[in-house]
Structures are given as structure tokens and as C-alpha cells.
Amino acid sequence: MAEYLVIRLPENPGDAASWIAVDSNGTRIGAPDSGSLEQAARSAGERAVIALVPAAGVLTTTVDIPVKRGPRLLAAIPFALEEQLADDVDDLHFAAGVRGDNGRLPVAVVARHLMDGWLKQLEEAGISPLRLVPENQGLARIPGTLSLLVAENRVMFNDGGDEEFILQDVKPSDALALAGVLDDDHADDKETSGHLLVYCEPADEKRFEHDWNALRHELASVDINLLPDGVLPRLAITVATGRGINLLQGRYAVKSETGALFRPWRFAAVLLMGFAVLGIAGKAVDIYRLSQEERALKAQFTEIYREIRPQDNREVVDPVATVNSVRRSFGGPVAAQVFLPSLQQLGLAIQQNSSAQVEAISYRAGVIDVRLTAPDVATLDSIQRIVSSSGRFTAAIQSTDQVGDKVNSRIQIREAGA
């Protein structure tokens, strides 16, 4: 199971960062800590780093765009959002998330100078982040639930769908009013107002006590979850499971370290490749030499065979089968070497086609005749294929005769090449 160190960057470069170790299931491994980024780098050890950047500098929205993925998608996003942005798109960085069930694509927009600043802070501390995620993406989206997180002097909100935002120096009720949750159309119907899930520190629960009581009269339910260790553990649990838009895309994508990993082994790899080439060349020479020897031996065998059977002008394909044929013609003891193995192969075929029955078997001059009955021609074809699949024997159906619901047949089996 992968482990991560989730680092929350401060809004001001000189302020302390905070971090916590979690695994890929979002389970906390240790207690949260804070300090300089150099201290965070030492705490990371071998863990991959996920950096949470201040949400105030990132615009998150959704677009309806038909392009599916890849560089074309990142190139099309600025044109889809150009009219909604006050800054020049050339000064902005765009990153895409995972397309939702409704087909809309989550998008994060951030000024390039902010991206450069965050990455510079991390680089100077010796940290190469695996992912860079806006901190408000750590507030999980739960369908049908309004989620709200109070962090320091900010309020993060999402409606469980496409809408999310972050406000500064406001009350929770102000955020819900902006989202249209507390408008007049919902005032008399708590069920349509939804369910509110709140995350906050104990001090914020007390500070907004009157606001929580007012919201309980407006909404179907208000569930407050206290964060005694601060907001970072809550945010880390979500992003460690892979959720949230990764800003490291396009020009900021994580570069592959394959070349750096390979460099120390370059000399050994060259030697290994040289040995492999020599090995392949040696095998090729051996194969060529053996093929030449085989060709010479075959020519020598053919010459001798022509002296024994001058009337046979066929090309000798299988010398072993040819020798067995000659031995049979002279009454040599090859019959048992053919008859018993052929019965074994026939038995295997009958075992796999149990509906067939052998009626009679005869053997003469290296040829086995088998009379059998089967329910259909397909069974006979199966028996023929299984016998021939050994490569040593060939089977041929000599005749078939339909008798009632059975098929009487005669199959001839002989040694291949004979």
C-alpha cells in the first residue's frame, strides 16, 4: 500500500507549512506536524509528496467540452473559459480533472506565476511533488449533501455536484446564501434545502454557534464534525485516495526519471547488450551449420534409398518414416512399434468421444482399419482429428453409412509419411 506525505503550503512563503503522513486508503499514519518545508522534506523520507496549495489562488469550475483527453483537451480548455476570465489566458495555467457522470469536466485555473512560486518553494526545500492539488479539493464531494469546511478565516463549500467555491471572512450562512441554498424558494421546505455536513475546529464551532442554530431551522439537517487536529488531516484523507485536480499537467507535468535511473547502469547495460548480440550471433551460426549438415545427411540418405528402391521417385520428406516403410516391406519388427501406439492414440480419441463404439480392428502392412459406430458424422470428424493431432499418425474416413440413428464408418490409420 502506497504512503504519502501531504504538505499544506502556507499562503505567505515565510509562514510555516503543515504536513501529515497517510496511506492510499486515507488512513493516518502519524500525527500532523508543522514547520519549514526543509523539515517537511526530512519527514517525507521515501514517501511520495502531495502538496496542497492555497485555494484562494485557484479557480475551480466545470466545462462542457467534447474533447476526451490528452494535449488536445488541455489546448481546448482556455478557449472554452476565455470569456469567463479577466486575465489573459496566456498568463494562466489550466488543469483538468476526471469527467463527471453528467459529462462535465472539472477544471482548475491558476496564474502561472503562482505555479512557478509554489514549485520553486518546494524545489528549494528538496521536494519534488507527485501531485499539486488545490486545498479545497480536499473537501470531498458527497452526492445529495452540502459540504462545508471552516479553515482559519475561510469557508470552503461544495454542493456534492459541480458547484464549489471558497470565501474569506464570511459566516457559514453567507456561503450557503451565495450558493442559493437559503433563498426564499427553499425557506418553507427543509427537504429541498438539503443536508449540511460541516467540518470545523472546536473554536469555530463555538464562534459560529448562533449561525449553526439558525441553519438548523433552515435546513433538513446540520451535522458538525470537529477537527481537533486542524483541517489538514481531513483534506489529506481525500487527496491521498486520488481525488482532486492535479495541477501538474501540461508544461508542469512530472518529468520521467527513467534516464536518471538508467545512467548509473549505462556501462553494465552496454556490456549486457554486447553479450546478448554475441549470443544471438552464435546461435545463428549454429543453426546455419546444423541446417547444412541436415541437408547433406538428407541428400546422402536419399542417394542410398534410391539404390534400394530405384522405382520410387518421390521426395523423401521424413527419413524415419521411410526407413520404417522399408522395414515393413522386408518383414521387420516395426509392426508392434506402430500398432500399439496407434491403438493408444485411438483410445484417447474414443475416450474424448464416448458416444462412439469400436466394432472391429484389423492390422496389415502398417495400416490399421477400424470399424465403428457413432451418433453423427461430427463425432467421426473429431476422432479423425484427435488421432491425426499426434503428428505420428494420419487418420482418414474411408466410408460412412447411415443405419437408423447411427452412422457406421470405417477409419484407416497409418503412420504419417508412410
N, C-alpha and C positions, 0 to 999 in steps of 0.2 A: 504494500500500500504506500503510495507516494506521500511525502511530507512536505509542507510548505512553511515558509516564514512570511506572514502577511505584515507588511510595513505600511503604516498610515503616515504619509508625508505631511508636514506642517504647512499651513498657508504661507508663513513667512520663513524664508530659508534659514534664519538664525535660530528658530524655535526648535524645541525637542520633537523628535519623531516618536511614534509608539509602534510596538510590534508584538506579535504573538505567534507561536508555532501551532499548526493544526495539520490534520491529515486530509486526504482527498474525500473523506466522508464528512468533513466539517467538524470532527471531534477535536477538542482542545488537547494539546499535548503538554502544554505548560501554562504558567501564569503570564498575563500581559506584562510588558516592560516598556520603559521609555528612556530616551537619551539621544545621543548623537547617532547619525547614520553609520559612522565608523563602528560604534558599539553594536548596532543592529547587524552590520556585516559579520562581526565576530560571532554573534548569536546564530546566524544563518547556518554556518558550518557547510555541510554538504546539501542542505535543503535548497530547493528552488525558491525563488523570491517572487511574491505577488505584491506589487506596490499599489496602494490606494492613493489616488491624487485628489486634491480638494475639488469637490463638486461645484463650487462656485465658479470655477473657470471652465466648466464643460457644459455645453448644451446637449441634452439628450432628447430625441424626438423620434418619430417614425415616419416613413415614407412608403408610398405605394409605387414600386418600381418593378418592371417585368424582368430585368436582367437578374440572373440567378446568382452568380458568384464570380470570383476572380478579379483580375485587374480591370475588366470592363465595368464591373459593378462599382468599384471604387472611383472610376473615372466618371460614371454617370451620376453619382450621388450629389456632387456640387451643383450640377445643373438642375437637379430636382428641388434643391433647397435654396437656390441663389436668391430668389425673390423674398425669402423669409429672413435673410441675414443682412445685418447692417454692414459688416466688414467685407472686404474684398476676399473672394473665395481663394485667391492665390496666397493669402496670408493665413489660411485656415487648414487644419488637418481633419480629415473625415475617416471615421472607422465604422464598420458595420457589425451588427450582432447577428443572432440567429433569428431567422424569419418566423413570425408568429403563426398560429393556426389560422388567423384571419388574412394571411398573405402580406401583411405589412412588415416592413423591415426596420428594426431598431437601428438608430444611427446616433453616434456621438460626434460632436463638432467642438474643436478646441483650437485656440490660436497656436501657431507653430512656435512662437517664442516661448509659450508656456511649456510645450512639449520639450523644447530644447533645454529649458531651465531645469525641469524635473529630471531629465535624463543626465544632465551634467552633474546635478547634486549626487545622484546615485553612482555615477561613474567615478567621481572624485572620492567616494567612500569605498570604492572597490566592489560595487554591486551591479550585477547585470540581471535585470528583472526578466522573468519568464513572461509575465503579463503586467500590463499597466491598466488599471481599471478605475473609473470614476467612483468615489466613495459611496455615492447614493445608490449605485448598482448593488451594493451590499444589502440593501433593504429588499428582501425577497418579495416577488410578486405572488400573491395568492388569489386565484380567481374568485370573484364574488366577495372579496374582502378589501376594505380600505386600510392601508398600512401607513403608519406614521412613526417617524423616529425623531426624537428631540436630541440634538447633538450640540452641546455648548449653547451658542446663541442662534442656532439654525434649526429649521424644521424640514425634514425630508418627507416626501409623500409620494405614494403611488396608489392607483385605484385597482390594482390587480390586473389591469389590462395595458393599454398603450400610454395612458397619461401618467406622467411623473414630473416633479419639479422640486426645487429647494428654495426656501425663503429664509431671509435673515431678519432677526429682531421682530418676530411676529409671534402671536399666540397660536396654539394648535387650531383653535376655532377659525382664525383668519385663513389658515391654509385650506381648511375644509370649505370655507365660504368661497375662496378663489376657485376651488375645484367644482363648485356648483352643487355641493352636497347639501348645503344648508339653505338653498333658495326656497322661495315661497311654494314652489310646486311640490316640494317634499315635506313641507312643515307639518302636514297633518297625517302623514303616512310613514311611520317608522320603518316598516318593512322595506319600502323603496329607498330609504335613506341608507341602508346597508349596515354592515358590521365593521366596527373600527378596532384595529389591533394596534396598540401603542407600545413603543419601546422607549424607555427614558431612564435616567438615573434617579435615585431616590430624591435628590434635591429638586429635580424638575417636577417630580410628582407632587411634591408639596407646594412648589412655586405656582403651578397651574391647577391647584386643587379646585378652585371655583370654575375654571374652564372645563375640567373633566365632569363636574356635576352638571354643568349646563349641557354638555354634549350628551350625557346620558338621557336627558329629556328630549333630545332632538333625534337621536339615532336608535336603531334597534338594539344595539349592544355596544359597550365600550370595554375592551379587555386591555388592562395595563400590565405590561411585563417590565419589571425593574431590572436595571443593568448595574449591579453593584460594582463590577469591574470596569465600567465605562462602556462606550459604544463599540470599541474595536472588536471584541470577541463576537458580537452579533454580526458585524459586517464581514468578518473573516470567515465565519461559518458558511455564508452564502457564496462568496467568491472562490473559496477553496474547492467547492464542488463543481466548478467550471462555469458558473453563471456570471453574467455581466459582460459588457462590451470590452474587448481587449483593444486598447488604443495602439498597440504595437502592430500596425498594419501599414502596407504601402512602403513608403520610404523609411518608416521607423520599424519595419518588421525585424524580428530577431534573425540575425545572420547565422548561417550554418557554421558550426565549428569543425566540420569534417576535415578541412585542410589542416587546421592546427593540431588536431588529434593524430593525423597521419604523419605529420612532419618528423617526429622523433623516430618513427619506424620506417622512414623512407629507404635507407640503405638496406635494411633487412628485407623489405618488400621487393627491392630490385633483385637481390640475390635469390629470393624465393621464386620470383618470376623467371629468372635465368635458369634455375634448376628445373622449373616446370617446362620451359621451352625445350631444354636438352632431353628431358624425359619423354616428351611427346615426339621429338625428332627420332630418338632411339627406338620408340615403339613403331614409328612409321617405317624405319629401316627394317626392323624385324618382320613386320607384316609383309613388306615387299619381298624380302628374302624367302619367307615361308611360302608365299604365293608362287614364286618362281620354282621352288622345289616341288610344290604340289603339281604345278603344270608339267614339270619334267617327269615326275613319277607317273602321272596320268598318261602321258604320251608313251612311256615305257610299258605300262600295263596294257594299253590299247594295242600296241605292237604285238605283245605276246598273245593277247586274246584273239587277234586276227589269225595268228598261226593255228590256234586251237579251233576256231570257228570262222574259217575264211568266207563262208556264205553270209554271215551276219554283218551287214554294213551300217547298222545303227550306231549312233554316237553313244559312247559309254558315259552315262551320267553318274551312276552310283557303282563304283567298283565292287563294294562289298556285296550288294545285291546281285551283281553279275557273277561273282565267284560262287555265291550260294546257288544260283541257277545252274551253273556248270556242275557243281557238286550233285545237285538233284538229278541231273541228266545221267550222271555216272553212278547213281545209287548211293551217294554219300550220306552220312548220318546227319543230314540237316533237317530231316522231317520233324524230329522232336523239337528242334530249336524253333521251328515255325509253328507247328500245330498247337503246342501247349500255350505259347504266348498269345496266339490268335484267339484261343478259347478264353483266355483270361480277359482280353480286350472285349470279346463278345459278351462275356458275363457281366462286365462293367456296363455295357450298353443295355443289356436286358434288365439289370438292377435299376437303372435310371428310367426304364420304360417297362414297369412291372405288368402292364396290361397285355404285353406281347408274350407269346408262348412258343418255345422251340419244339418243333415236331420231329426233326431228324437232322443229323450232322454226318457228312461224309468228307473224306480227305483223300486226295490223289494228286501226285506230282506237284506238291506245293500249293494246291488250290483247295480251299475249304468251301463246301457247299452246305448252306444252312436253309432248311425249310421251316418256316414259322408262320404263325397266325397273329394278326394284330387287329385292333378295332378300326384303324383307319390308315391311310397312306402316310399321314403326318408322322405317325409313330415309326413307320418303316424308315422314313427320311431321317428321323432322329437317331435311330440305331445305326444307319449308314454313316452319319456324320461323326458319331462318337467313336466308331471303330476306326474311321479314317483319320481322326484327330490325333491319334498316337504318332502319326508320321511314319511308322514302320509298316503299316498295312493299309491297303485300299479295299474298300467295300463297294460293290456295285449291285443294284437291284436288277436281277435277271428277268423276273416275271412277277405279275400280281394278278390275282383272280378273286373277284368278289363272290363270297359264298355266304348268303344270308346277311347277318350283320357283322361278319368278319371278313378280313382280307387275307387270303393265302398268298404267300410270297416265297420267292427263292432268292437268297442273297449269296453272292460269291465273294469270298475274302481271299486275297493273296498278298504276298509280301510286296511292299512298294518297290517299284523298279524291276520286278521280276517279269 
